[in-house]
Amino acid sequence: MNDTALLFLVLFAGIILVLLFWYFIVLRYRNPFDKDPVNRHVIVKTVSGINTVDLRRGTEGGAAFEESRTAETILMDNDNRRRICAMELTNTDTGEIRNISFTDALKIGRAPAKEAGVTVLSFQDDQGISREQCLISLHGKTLHIKDLRSQNHTLINGNRIDGECELHDGDLMEIGRTKLKVSFTIR
């Protein structure tokens, strides 16, 4: 074989190797959001709740989205989406309604401490509520509530909870002097 044929063979093999590398590394292992424009969403979890942002438009509810250093950003495709609980708490005495969404847990109290991954809900006007009263956590398709060693305890449908118990849609939760009707959906 002469030198020209050998050089041509080496160049041809090099081009084949580059194309194979490009196919297996670049095309097969790229970001799942690049494959399907429908999946291009970011879920932004803040202390106040959950917001979904469309990456294609860069908007959130029609307004321009600005990244916040206090927000924890979770990128997910449609197959790995975490469950979100949308909860409505209705004060049975005053009729006041509080709507809140969370993914992992919701800590309720007079002045609950902020933690990563935990949404907080504050009831500052009821001195009978402990600083950290209870924790509601999402377990698959169910909600569980746990009293956080509060002074006046947490009652569900008139029964004091010890440890952790399941929370059902329509339950009556009593914390301090506040009575709340719980309704929720899990998506």
MILO-740168 format. One record per atom (N, C-alpha, C): residue in one letter; z, x, y. Coordinates in Angstrom, 3 decimals. Layout:
N
+------+----------+----------+----------+
| rest |       zz |       xx |       yy |
+------+----------+----------+----------+
|    a |        Z |        X |        Y |
...
+------+----------+----------+----------+
END
This chain:
187
+------+----------+----------+----------+
| rest |       zz |       xx |       yy |
+------+----------+----------+----------+
|    m |    0.000 |    0.845 |   -1.178 |
|    m |    0.000 |    0.000 |    0.000 |
|    m |    0.000 |    0.891 |    1.244 |
|    n |   -0.779 |    0.505 |    2.195 |
|    n |   -0.831 |    1.330 |    3.398 |
|    n |    0.257 |    0.913 |    4.392 |
|    d |    0.403 |    1.689 |    5.432 |
|    d |    1.466 |    1.480 |    6.418 |
|    d |    1.299 |    0.170 |    7.188 |
|    t |    0.092 |   -0.253 |    7.464 |
|    t |   -0.158 |   -1.493 |    8.205 |
|    t |    0.263 |   -2.704 |    7.385 |
|    a |   -0.047 |   -2.725 |    6.123 |
|    a |    0.332 |   -3.851 |    5.257 |
|    a |    1.845 |   -3.913 |    5.094 |
|    l |    2.498 |   -2.761 |    4.967 |
|    l |    3.956 |   -2.725 |    4.839 |
|    l |    4.626 |   -3.224 |    6.121 |
|    l |    4.110 |   -2.817 |    7.288 |
|    l |    4.648 |   -3.272 |    8.571 |
|    l |    4.475 |   -4.786 |    8.713 |
|    f |    3.304 |   -5.316 |    8.314 |
|    f |    3.060 |   -6.759 |    8.373 |
|    f |    4.027 |   -7.517 |    7.452 |
|    l |    4.259 |   -6.995 |    6.258 |
|    l |    5.180 |   -7.622 |    5.306 |
|    l |    6.615 |   -7.638 |    5.835 |
|    v |    7.075 |   -6.560 |    6.461 |
|    v |    8.429 |   -6.488 |    7.032 |
|    v |    8.569 |   -7.464 |    8.190 |
|    l |    7.570 |   -7.547 |    9.064 |
|    l |    7.612 |   -8.498 |   10.182 |
|    l |    7.620 |   -9.941 |    9.671 |
|    f |    6.798 |  -10.241 |    8.698 |
|    f |    6.751 |  -11.587 |    8.126 |
|    f |    8.101 |  -11.959 |    7.508 |
|    a |    8.718 |  -11.058 |    6.762 |
|    a |   10.029 |  -11.312 |    6.150 |
|    a |   11.089 |  -11.497 |    7.232 |
|    g |   11.024 |  -10.730 |    8.307 |
|    g |   11.970 |  -10.858 |    9.416 |
|    g |   11.870 |  -12.217 |   10.093 |
|    i |   10.639 |  -12.679 |   10.308 |
|    i |   10.430 |  -13.998 |   10.922 |
|    i |   10.969 |  -15.100 |   10.016 |
|    i |   10.744 |  -14.998 |    8.724 |
|    i |   11.256 |  -15.990 |    7.771 |
|    i |   12.788 |  -16.013 |    7.807 |
|    l |   13.419 |  -14.851 |    7.837 |
|    l |   14.885 |  -14.787 |    7.893 |
|    l |   15.430 |  -15.407 |    9.172 |
|    v |   14.789 |  -15.148 |   10.310 |
|    v |   15.234 |  -15.741 |   11.580 |
|    v |   15.100 |  -17.261 |   11.532 |
|    l |   13.996 |  -17.775 |   11.005 |
|    l |   13.808 |  -19.226 |   10.900 |
|    l |   14.836 |  -19.864 |    9.969 |
|    l |   15.132 |  -19.226 |    8.843 |
|    l |   16.159 |  -19.748 |    7.928 |
|    l |   17.534 |  -19.742 |    8.582 |
|    f |   17.865 |  -18.664 |    9.281 |
|    f |   19.139 |  -18.587 |    9.999 |
|    f |   19.226 |  -19.711 |   11.022 |
|    w |   18.167 |  -19.908 |   11.803 |
|    w |   18.150 |  -20.935 |   12.823 |
|    w |   18.339 |  -22.326 |   12.195 |
|    y |   17.674 |  -22.590 |   11.080 |
|    y |   17.783 |  -23.888 |   10.428 |
|    y |   19.201 |  -24.138 |    9.918 |
|    f |   19.755 |  -23.205 |    9.172 |
|    f |   21.053 |  -23.435 |    8.542 |
|    f |   22.225 |  -23.367 |    9.518 |
|    i |   22.168 |  -22.507 |   10.498 |
|    i |   23.294 |  -22.354 |   11.413 |
|    i |   23.172 |  -23.302 |   12.608 |
|    v |   22.052 |  -23.295 |   13.258 |
|    v |   21.906 |  -24.067 |   14.488 |
|    v |   21.690 |  -25.546 |   14.215 |
|    l |   20.779 |  -25.892 |   13.339 |
|    l |   20.461 |  -27.301 |   13.125 |
|    l |   21.495 |  -28.032 |   12.270 |
|    r |   22.012 |  -27.410 |   11.231 |
|    r |   22.893 |  -28.105 |   10.302 |
|    r |   24.329 |  -28.189 |   10.792 |
|    y |   24.773 |  -27.267 |   11.643 |
|    y |   26.177 |  -27.238 |   12.056 |
|    y |   26.358 |  -27.459 |   13.549 |
|    r |   25.492 |  -28.193 |   14.149 |
|    r |   25.637 |  -28.453 |   15.574 |
|    r |   26.617 |  -29.593 |   15.808 |
|    n |   26.961 |  -29.835 |   17.051 |
|    n |   27.910 |  -30.856 |   17.460 |
|    n |   27.412 |  -32.246 |   17.036 |
|    p |   28.256 |  -33.071 |   16.388 |
|    p |   27.808 |  -34.404 |   15.957 |
|    p |   27.426 |  -35.311 |   17.112 |
|    f |   27.895 |  -35.024 |   18.339 |
|    f |   27.546 |  -35.859 |   19.483 |
|    f |   26.101 |  -35.640 |   19.903 |
|    d |   25.509 |  -34.478 |   19.520 |
|    d |   24.123 |  -34.207 |   19.866 |
|    d |   23.143 |  -34.966 |   18.982 |
|    k |   23.571 |  -35.403 |   17.789 |
|    k |   22.680 |  -36.079 |   16.856 |
|    k |   22.355 |  -37.499 |   17.279 |
|    d |   23.354 |  -38.203 |   17.760 |
|    d |   23.194 |  -39.624 |   18.037 |
|    d |   23.788 |  -39.932 |   19.400 |
|    p |   22.966 |  -40.354 |   20.376 |
|    p |   23.506 |  -40.627 |   21.701 |
|    p |   24.518 |  -41.770 |   21.727 |
|    v |   24.554 |  -42.600 |   20.685 |
|    v |   25.532 |  -43.690 |   20.642 |
|    v |   26.947 |  -43.140 |   20.509 |
|    n |   27.100 |  -41.982 |   19.855 |
|    n |   28.406 |  -41.399 |   19.603 |
|    n |   28.946 |  -40.566 |   20.762 |
|    r |   28.242 |  -40.458 |   21.835 |
|    r |   28.645 |  -39.565 |   22.912 |
|    r |   29.715 |  -40.196 |   23.795 |
|    h |   30.933 |  -40.275 |   23.280 |
|    h |   32.062 |  -40.797 |   24.032 |
|    h |   33.236 |  -39.842 |   23.900 |
|    v |   34.048 |  -39.802 |   24.908 |
|    v |   35.279 |  -39.036 |   24.885 |
|    v |   36.404 |  -40.038 |   25.073 |
|    i |   37.442 |  -39.902 |   24.278 |
|    i |   38.624 |  -40.739 |   24.482 |
|    i |   39.634 |  -39.890 |   25.222 |
|    v |   40.065 |  -40.344 |   26.381 |
|    v |   41.018 |  -39.614 |   27.197 |
|    v |   42.357 |  -40.318 |   27.094 |
|    k |   43.363 |  -39.613 |   26.600 |
|    k |   44.681 |  -40.202 |   26.440 |
|    k |   45.587 |  -39.658 |   27.536 |
|    t |   46.134 |  -40.566 |   28.342 |
|    t |   47.056 |  -40.179 |   29.397 |
|    t |   48.371 |  -40.889 |   29.155 |
|    v |   49.332 |  -40.635 |   30.021 |
|    v |   50.618 |  -41.302 |   29.902 |
|    v |   50.455 |  -42.806 |   30.087 |
|    s |   49.469 |  -43.214 |   30.905 |
|    s |   49.283 |  -44.639 |   31.167 |
|    s |   48.465 |  -45.356 |   30.115 |
|    g |   47.811 |  -44.641 |   29.206 |
|    g |   47.056 |  -45.344 |   28.167 |
|    g |   45.816 |  -44.611 |   27.735 |
|    i |   44.818 |  -45.354 |   27.254 |
|    i |   43.601 |  -44.808 |   26.674 |
|    i |   42.412 |  -45.247 |   27.514 |
|    n |   41.512 |  -44.320 |   27.788 |
|    n |   40.273 |  -44.648 |   28.474 |
|    n |   39.127 |  -44.041 |   27.692 |
|    t |   38.004 |  -44.750 |   27.606 |
|    t |   36.819 |  -44.223 |   26.936 |
|    t |   35.799 |  -43.855 |   28.007 |
|    v |   35.250 |  -42.656 |   27.907 |
|    v |   34.305 |  -42.163 |   28.894 |
|    v |   32.974 |  -41.925 |   28.207 |
|    d |   31.883 |  -42.414 |   28.796 |
|    d |   30.544 |  -42.204 |   28.263 |
|    d |   30.039 |  -40.848 |   28.757 |
|    l |   29.794 |  -39.918 |   27.827 |
|    l |   29.359 |  -38.573 |   28.207 |
|    l |   27.956 |  -38.563 |   28.803 |
|    r |   27.115 |  -39.518 |   28.403 |
|    r |   25.751 |  -39.529 |   28.919 |
|    r |   25.729 |  -39.861 |   30.395 |
|    r |   26.586 |  -40.783 |   30.821 |
|    r |   26.610 |  -41.215 |   32.220 |
|    r |   27.679 |  -40.489 |   33.031 |
|    g |   28.693 |  -39.948 |   32.344 |
|    g |   29.784 |  -39.292 |   33.053 |
|    g |   30.612 |  -40.282 |   33.842 |
|    t |   30.640 |  -41.531 |   33.384 |
|    t |   31.342 |  -42.559 |   34.144 |
|    t |   32.418 |  -43.211 |   33.310 |
|    e |   33.337 |  -43.811 |   33.992 |
|    e |   34.415 |  -44.549 |   33.360 |
|    e |   34.537 |  -45.855 |   34.128 |
|    g |   34.066 |  -46.931 |   33.548 |
|    g |   34.131 |  -48.217 |   34.228 |
|    g |   33.329 |  -48.241 |   35.515 |
|    g |   32.222 |  -47.499 |   35.592 |
|    g |   31.383 |  -47.494 |   36.775 |
|    g |   31.759 |  -46.428 |   37.785 |
|    a |   32.943 |  -45.845 |   37.695 |
|    a |   33.366 |  -44.819 |   38.634 |
|    a |   33.133 |  -43.441 |   38.023 |
|    a |   32.933 |  -42.462 |   38.865 |
|    a |   32.715 |  -41.096 |   38.366 |
|    a |   33.986 |  -40.601 |   37.694 |
|    f |   33.823 |  -39.934 |   36.564 |
|    f |   34.963 |  -39.425 |   35.799 |
|    f |   35.282 |  -38.011 |   36.243 |
|    e |   36.528 |  -37.771 |   36.604 |
|    e |   36.972 |  -36.433 |   36.950 |
|    e |   37.983 |  -35.997 |   35.904 |
|    e |   37.794 |  -34.800 |   35.373 |
|    e |   38.687 |  -34.309 |   34.323 |
|    e |   40.055 |  -34.018 |   34.920 |
|    s |   41.092 |  -34.430 |   34.233 |
|    s |   42.459 |  -34.230 |   34.689 |
|    s |   43.143 |  -33.212 |   33.803 |
|    r |   43.923 |  -32.323 |   34.387 |
|    r |   44.645 |  -31.330 |   33.600 |
|    r |   45.787 |  -31.957 |   32.825 |
|    t |   46.266 |  -33.128 |   33.260 |
|    t |   47.371 |  -33.778 |   32.568 |
|    t |   46.901 |  -34.630 |   31.404 |
|    a |   45.614 |  -34.866 |   31.299 |
|    a |   45.084 |  -35.722 |   30.237 |
|    a |   44.771 |  -34.891 |   29.004 |
|    e |   45.076 |  -35.448 |   27.843 |
|    e |   44.708 |  -34.814 |   26.577 |
|    e |   43.396 |  -35.434 |   26.146 |
|    t |   42.348 |  -34.625 |   25.997 |
|    t |   41.026 |  -35.128 |   25.658 |
|    t |   40.786 |  -34.963 |   24.174 |
|    i |   40.362 |  -36.028 |   23.531 |
|    i |   40.110 |  -36.026 |   22.097 |
|    i |   38.651 |  -36.376 |   21.880 |
|    l |   37.876 |  -35.463 |   21.284 |
|    l |   36.473 |  -35.737 |   20.975 |
|    l |   36.385 |  -36.247 |   19.551 |
|    m |   35.728 |  -37.374 |   19.372 |
|    m |   35.595 |  -37.945 |   18.035 |
|    m |   34.241 |  -38.617 |   17.902 |
|    d |   33.701 |  -38.635 |   16.692 |
|    d |   32.523 |  -39.443 |   16.444 |
|    d |   33.000 |  -40.789 |   15.887 |
|    n |   32.080 |  -41.713 |   15.702 |
|    n |   32.468 |  -43.063 |   15.283 |
|    n |   33.138 |  -43.106 |   13.921 |
|    d |   32.852 |  -42.132 |   13.032 |
|    d |   33.438 |  -42.148 |   11.696 |
|    d |   34.885 |  -41.673 |   11.687 |
|    n |   35.294 |  -40.853 |   12.651 |
|    n |   36.645 |  -40.297 |   12.668 |
|    n |   37.528 |  -40.877 |   13.762 |
|    r |   37.174 |  -42.002 |   14.303 |
|    r |   37.912 |  -42.557 |   15.426 |
|    r |   39.338 |  -42.924 |   15.032 |
|    r |   40.295 |  -42.524 |   15.839 |
|    r |   41.688 |  -42.864 |   15.605 |
|    r |   41.902 |  -44.327 |   15.960 |
|    r |   42.866 |  -44.932 |   15.349 |
|    r |   43.179 |  -46.328 |   15.647 |
|    r |   43.886 |  -46.418 |   16.987 |
|    i |   43.580 |  -47.476 |   17.701 |
|    i |   44.197 |  -47.731 |   19.003 |
|    i |   44.909 |  -49.070 |   18.927 |
|    c |   46.129 |  -49.109 |   19.389 |
|    c |   46.882 |  -50.358 |   19.448 |
|    c |   46.912 |  -50.841 |   20.891 |
|    a |   46.427 |  -52.051 |   21.113 |
|    a |   46.516 |  -52.699 |   22.423 |
|    a |   47.642 |  -53.716 |   22.328 |
|    m |   48.684 |  -53.516 |   23.129 |
|    m |   49.883 |  -54.334 |   23.017 |
|    m |   50.141 |  -55.099 |   24.309 |
|    e |   50.607 |  -56.337 |   24.146 |
|    e |   51.013 |  -57.153 |   25.277 |
|    e |   52.480 |  -57.525 |   25.074 |
|    l |   53.317 |  -57.178 |   26.040 |
|    l |   54.740 |  -57.501 |   25.991 |
|    l |   55.021 |  -58.536 |   27.079 |
|    t |   55.481 |  -59.723 |   26.681 |
|    t |   55.760 |  -60.805 |   27.618 |
|    t |   57.252 |  -61.013 |   27.727 |
|    n |   57.792 |  -60.865 |   28.936 |
|    n |   59.205 |  -61.120 |   29.177 |
|    n |   59.423 |  -62.622 |   29.090 |
|    t |   60.259 |  -63.058 |   28.134 |
|    t |   60.434 |  -64.500 |   27.898 |
|    t |   61.211 |  -65.172 |   29.020 |
|    d |   61.978 |  -64.418 |   29.809 |
|    d |   62.745 |  -65.011 |   30.910 |
|    d |   61.914 |  -65.136 |   32.185 |
|    t |   61.184 |  -64.086 |   32.539 |
|    t |   60.455 |  -64.077 |   33.810 |
|    t |   58.973 |  -64.400 |   33.665 |
|    g |   58.426 |  -64.277 |   32.452 |
|    g |   57.003 |  -64.504 |   32.239 |
|    g |   56.147 |  -63.298 |   32.583 |
|    e |   56.779 |  -62.189 |   33.018 |
|    e |   56.033 |  -60.973 |   33.349 |
|    e |   55.372 |  -60.423 |   32.088 |
|    i |   54.105 |  -60.008 |   32.229 |
|    i |   53.342 |  -59.485 |   31.105 |
|    i |   53.018 |  -58.018 |   31.371 |
|    r |   53.264 |  -57.181 |   30.375 |
|    r |   52.899 |  -55.765 |   30.456 |
|    r |   51.906 |  -55.470 |   29.339 |
|    n |   50.737 |  -54.956 |   29.710 |
|    n |   49.706 |  -54.567 |   28.752 |
|    n |   49.677 |  -53.049 |   28.662 |
|    i |   49.637 |  -52.540 |   27.442 |
|    i |   49.614 |  -51.093 |   27.240 |
|    i |   48.850 |  -50.779 |   25.968 |
|    s |   48.152 |  -49.642 |   25.960 |
|    s |   47.415 |  -49.179 |   24.779 |
|    s |   47.914 |  -47.799 |   24.401 |
|    f |   47.954 |  -47.532 |   23.097 |
|    f |   48.371 |  -46.211 |   22.638 |
|    f |   47.739 |  -45.917 |   21.290 |
|    t |   47.713 |  -44.613 |   20.912 |
|    t |   47.112 |  -44.221 |   19.641 |
|    t |   48.144 |  -43.828 |   18.603 |
|    d |   49.166 |  -43.109 |   18.970 |
|    d |   50.134 |  -42.604 |   17.998 |
|    d |   51.469 |  -43.331 |   18.093 |
|    a |   52.067 |  -43.287 |   19.271 |
|    a |   53.407 |  -43.855 |   19.424 |
|    a |   53.634 |  -44.310 |   20.856 |
|    l |   54.555 |  -45.250 |   20.999 |
|    l |   54.972 |  -45.782 |   22.292 |
|    l |   56.485 |  -45.688 |   22.370 |
|    k |   56.993 |  -44.948 |   23.352 |
|    k |   58.442 |  -44.824 |   23.541 |
|    k |   58.843 |  -45.728 |   24.699 |
|    i |   59.846 |  -46.580 |   24.449 |
|    i |   60.310 |  -47.534 |   25.448 |
|    i |   61.735 |  -47.173 |   25.847 |
|    g |   62.017 |  -47.257 |   27.142 |
|    g |   63.364 |  -46.985 |   27.626 |
|    g |   63.447 |  -47.158 |   29.123 |
|    r |   64.635 |  -46.874 |   29.675 |
|    r |   64.832 |  -46.962 |   31.119 |
|    r |   64.168 |  -45.767 |   31.808 |
|    a |   64.234 |  -44.591 |   31.182 |
|    a |   63.597 |  -43.385 |   31.712 |
|    a |   63.221 |  -42.476 |   30.545 |
|    p |   62.282 |  -42.902 |   29.694 |
|    p |   61.947 |  -42.104 |   28.507 |
|    p |   61.291 |  -40.776 |   28.876 |
|    a |   61.650 |  -39.736 |   28.122 |
|    a |   61.061 |  -38.414 |   28.334 |
|    a |   59.617 |  -38.406 |   27.862 |
|    k |   58.766 |  -37.715 |   28.591 |
|    k |   57.356 |  -37.617 |   28.233 |
|    k |   57.190 |  -36.544 |   27.167 |
|    e |   56.399 |  -36.870 |   26.138 |
|    e |   56.096 |  -35.947 |   25.055 |
|    e |   54.597 |  -35.986 |   24.809 |
|    a |   54.070 |  -34.906 |   24.271 |
|    a |   52.651 |  -34.862 |   23.930 |
|    a |   52.354 |  -35.870 |   22.830 |
|    g |   51.326 |  -36.675 |   23.007 |
|    g |   50.908 |  -37.631 |   21.994 |
|    g |   51.689 |  -38.931 |   21.993 |
|    v |   52.660 |  -39.086 |   22.902 |
|    v |   53.482 |  -40.296 |   22.945 |
|    v |   53.319 |  -40.947 |   24.311 |
|    t |   52.905 |  -42.212 |   24.302 |
|    t |   52.809 |  -42.985 |   25.535 |
|    t |   54.196 |  -43.524 |   25.860 |
|    v |   54.554 |  -43.573 |   27.137 |
|    v |   55.881 |  -44.047 |   27.525 |
|    v |   55.769 |  -45.338 |   28.336 |
|    l |   56.758 |  -46.212 |   28.171 |
|    l |   56.849 |  -47.458 |   28.919 |
|    l |   58.265 |  -47.557 |   29.451 |
|    s |   58.399 |  -47.661 |   30.768 |
|    s |   59.707 |  -47.622 |   31.417 |
|    s |   60.116 |  -49.007 |   31.916 |
|    f |   61.381 |  -49.364 |   31.650 |
|    f |   62.001 |  -50.583 |   32.172 |
|    f |   63.194 |  -50.135 |   33.013 |
|    q |   62.962 |  -49.789 |   34.278 |
|    q |   64.007 |  -49.222 |   35.125 |
|    q |   64.955 |  -50.259 |   35.700 |
|    d |   64.564 |  -51.524 |   35.705 |
|    d |   65.377 |  -52.546 |   36.352 |
|    d |   66.480 |  -53.117 |   35.465 |
|    d |   66.506 |  -52.804 |   34.179 |
|    d |   67.531 |  -53.318 |   33.260 |
|    d |   68.456 |  -52.167 |   32.871 |
|    q |   69.680 |  -52.169 |   33.419 |
|    q |   70.649 |  -51.105 |   33.129 |
|    q |   71.197 |  -51.187 |   31.716 |
|    g |   70.962 |  -52.285 |   31.004 |
|    g |   71.397 |  -52.424 |   29.615 |
|    g |   70.493 |  -51.695 |   28.633 |
|    i |   69.349 |  -51.249 |   29.117 |
|    i |   68.417 |  -50.492 |   28.274 |
|    i |   68.778 |  -49.017 |   28.361 |
|    s |   68.843 |  -48.362 |   27.224 |
|    s |   69.141 |  -46.933 |   27.197 |
|    s |   67.985 |  -46.136 |   27.790 |
|    r |   68.269 |  -44.897 |   28.139 |
|    r |   67.230 |  -44.023 |   28.689 |
|    r |   66.054 |  -43.928 |   27.732 |
|    e |   66.336 |  -43.767 |   26.443 |
|    e |   65.325 |  -43.813 |   25.396 |
|    e |   65.780 |  -44.852 |   24.377 |
|    q |   65.202 |  -46.041 |   24.434 |
|    q |   65.668 |  -47.179 |   23.643 |
|    q |   65.073 |  -47.194 |   22.236 |
|    c |   63.733 |  -47.233 |   22.152 |
|    c |   63.098 |  -47.360 |   20.839 |
|    c |   61.729 |  -46.688 |   20.835 |
|    l |   61.223 |  -46.488 |   19.632 |
|    l |   59.921 |  -45.860 |   19.433 |
|    l |   59.085 |  -46.762 |   18.527 |
|    i |   57.914 |  -47.148 |   19.001 |
|    i |   56.975 |  -47.934 |   18.205 |
|    i |   55.860 |  -46.984 |   17.789 |
|    s |   55.612 |  -46.883 |   16.490 |
|    s |   54.591 |  -45.942 |   16.010 |
|    s |   53.551 |  -46.672 |   15.174 |
|    l |   52.358 |  -46.152 |   15.226 |
|    l |   51.210 |  -46.725 |   14.523 |
|    l |   51.058 |  -46.014 |   13.183 |
|    h |   51.112 |  -46.786 |   12.099 |
|    h |   50.948 |  -46.267 |   10.737 |
|    h |   49.790 |  -47.021 |   10.092 |
|    g |   48.592 |  -46.452 |   10.178 |
|    g |   47.420 |  -47.131 |    9.624 |
|    g |   47.144 |  -48.417 |   10.368 |
|    k |   47.270 |  -49.546 |    9.673 |
|    k |   47.020 |  -50.854 |   10.284 |
|    k |   48.306 |  -51.610 |   10.587 |
|    t |   49.457 |  -50.921 |   10.555 |
|    t |   50.737 |  -51.570 |   10.839 |
|    t |   51.486 |  -50.812 |   11.927 |
|    l |   52.412 |  -51.528 |   12.566 |
|    l |   53.294 |  -50.923 |   13.560 |
|    l |   54.706 |  -50.877 |   13.002 |
|    h |   55.406 |  -49.785 |   13.298 |
|    h |   56.800 |  -49.640 |   12.902 |
|    h |   57.622 |  -49.384 |   14.156 |
|    i |   58.835 |  -49.923 |   14.179 |
|    i |   59.730 |  -49.726 |   15.308 |
|    i |   61.002 |  -49.059 |   14.821 |
|    k |   61.507 |  -48.151 |   15.644 |
|    k |   62.710 |  -47.401 |   15.300 |
|    k |   63.610 |  -47.354 |   16.523 |
|    d |   64.884 |  -47.695 |   16.340 |
|    d |   65.859 |  -47.581 |   17.419 |
|    d |   66.218 |  -46.113 |   17.584 |
|    l |   66.262 |  -45.628 |   18.834 |
|    l |   66.537 |  -44.217 |   19.100 |
|    l |   68.013 |  -44.007 |   19.459 |
|    r |   68.893 |  -44.570 |   18.624 |
|    r |   70.349 |  -44.461 |   18.812 |
|    r |   70.778 |  -44.974 |   20.183 |
|    s |   70.198 |  -46.103 |   20.575 |
|    s |   70.512 |  -46.682 |   21.876 |
|    s |   71.905 |  -47.308 |   21.843 |
|    q |   72.522 |  -47.390 |   23.014 |
|    q |   73.888 |  -47.911 |   23.101 |
|    q |   73.957 |  -49.399 |   22.761 |
|    n |   73.000 |  -50.181 |   23.241 |
|    n |   73.013 |  -51.629 |   23.003 |
|    n |   72.114 |  -52.056 |   21.855 |
|    h |   71.536 |  -51.120 |   21.165 |
|    h |   70.705 |  -51.358 |   19.985 |
|    h |   69.426 |  -52.125 |   20.332 |
|    t |   68.515 |  -52.126 |   19.404 |
|    t |   67.256 |  -52.860 |   19.517 |
|    t |   67.285 |  -53.978 |   18.488 |
|    l |   66.976 |  -55.193 |   18.937 |
|    l |   66.968 |  -56.352 |   18.047 |
|    l |   65.537 |  -56.864 |   17.886 |
|    i |   65.181 |  -57.201 |   16.654 |
|    i |   63.892 |  -57.832 |   16.366 |
|    i |   64.190 |  -59.189 |   15.748 |
|    n |   63.729 |  -60.242 |   16.413 |
|    n |   63.981 |  -61.628 |   15.991 |
|    n |   65.474 |  -61.879 |   15.777 |
|    g |   66.303 |  -61.293 |   16.655 |
|    g |   67.754 |  -61.504 |   16.600 |
|    g |   68.496 |  -60.591 |   15.645 |
|    n |   67.784 |  -59.768 |   14.874 |
|    n |   68.417 |  -58.869 |   13.904 |
|    n |   68.386 |  -57.435 |   14.405 |
|    r |   69.546 |  -56.773 |   14.342 |
|    r |   69.646 |  -55.375 |   14.736 |
|    r |   68.875 |  -54.516 |   13.725 |
|    i |   68.073 |  -53.596 |   14.233 |
|    i |   67.326 |  -52.736 |   13.320 |
|    i |   68.093 |  -51.430 |   13.112 |
|    d |   68.217 |  -51.062 |   11.872 |
|    d |   68.795 |  -49.784 |   11.489 |
|    d |   67.683 |  -48.982 |   10.842 |
|    g |   67.452 |  -47.806 |   11.322 |
|    g |   66.354 |  -47.014 |   10.792 |
|    g |   65.040 |  -47.499 |   11.367 |
|    e |   64.079 |  -47.681 |   10.507 |
|    e |   62.731 |  -48.079 |   10.916 |
|    e |   62.332 |  -49.348 |   10.177 |
|    c |   61.658 |  -50.266 |   10.894 |
|    c |   61.163 |  -51.477 |   10.234 |
|    c |   59.784 |  -51.819 |   10.786 |
|    e |   59.078 |  -52.670 |   10.054 |
|    e |   57.734 |  -53.065 |   10.462 |
|    e |   57.816 |  -54.090 |   11.585 |
|    l |   56.919 |  -53.956 |   12.550 |
|    l |   56.834 |  -54.873 |   13.679 |
|    l |   55.613 |  -55.760 |   13.478 |
|    h |   55.801 |  -57.074 |   13.608 |
|    h |   54.708 |  -58.028 |   13.385 |
|    h |   54.294 |  -58.677 |   14.699 |
|    d |   53.046 |  -59.117 |   14.742 |
|    d |   52.534 |  -59.838 |   15.898 |
|    d |   53.340 |  -61.123 |   16.078 |
|    g |   53.836 |  -61.359 |   17.288 |
|    g |   54.627 |  -62.555 |   17.571 |
|    g |   56.131 |  -62.343 |   17.475 |
|    d |   56.583 |  -61.155 |   17.069 |
|    d |   58.026 |  -60.875 |   16.988 |
|    d |   58.661 |  -60.899 |   18.370 |
|    l |   59.962 |  -61.204 |   18.406 |
|    l |   60.739 |  -61.189 |   19.634 |
|    l |   61.604 |  -59.932 |   19.617 |
|    m |   61.400 |  -59.053 |   20.592 |
|    m |   62.136 |  -57.793 |   20.693 |
|    m |   63.142 |  -57.908 |   21.831 |
|    e |   64.393 |  -57.558 |   21.549 |
|    e |   65.443 |  -57.576 |   22.569 |
|    e |   65.919 |  -56.156 |   22.802 |
|    i |   65.775 |  -55.708 |   24.047 |
|    i |   66.270 |  -54.394 |   24.448 |
|    i |   67.106 |  -54.601 |   25.705 |
|    g |   68.376 |  -54.232 |   25.638 |
|    g |   69.274 |  -54.506 |   26.764 |
|    g |   69.374 |  -56.003 |   26.973 |
|    r |   69.173 |  -56.438 |   28.220 |
|    r |   69.164 |  -57.881 |   28.521 |
|    r |   67.740 |  -58.434 |   28.572 |
|    t |   66.755 |  -57.615 |   28.233 |
|    t |   65.350 |  -58.007 |   28.310 |
|    t |   64.866 |  -58.476 |   26.943 |
|    k |   64.252 |  -59.665 |   26.926 |
|    k |   63.671 |  -60.225 |   25.708 |
|    k |   62.152 |  -60.230 |   25.876 |
|    l |   61.468 |  -59.607 |   24.911 |
|    l |   60.022 |  -59.452 |   24.995 |
|    l |   59.350 |  -60.030 |   23.759 |
|    k |   58.348 |  -60.883 |   23.994 |
|    k |   57.511 |  -61.351 |   22.897 |
|    k |   56.403 |  -60.332 |   22.711 |
|    v |   56.235 |  -59.853 |   21.490 |
|    v |   55.282 |  -58.791 |   21.177 |
|    v |   54.011 |  -59.398 |   20.589 |
|    s |   52.868 |  -59.056 |   21.157 |
|    s |   51.595 |  -59.396 |   20.532 |
|    s |   50.705 |  -58.171 |   20.637 |
|    f |   49.948 |  -57.905 |   19.581 |
|    f |   49.134 |  -56.686 |   19.570 |
|    f |   47.924 |  -56.855 |   18.668 |
|    t |   46.953 |  -55.998 |   18.907 |
|    t |   45.793 |  -55.855 |   18.030 |
|    t |   45.599 |  -54.357 |   17.803 |
|    i |   45.166 |  -54.015 |   16.603 |
|    i |   44.901 |  -52.618 |   16.261 |
|    i |   43.414 |  -52.503 |   15.966 |
|    r |   42.754 |  -51.574 |   16.661 |
|    r |   41.319 |  -51.365 |   16.472 |
|    r |   41.078 |  -49.998 |   15.900 |
+------+----------+----------+----------+
END
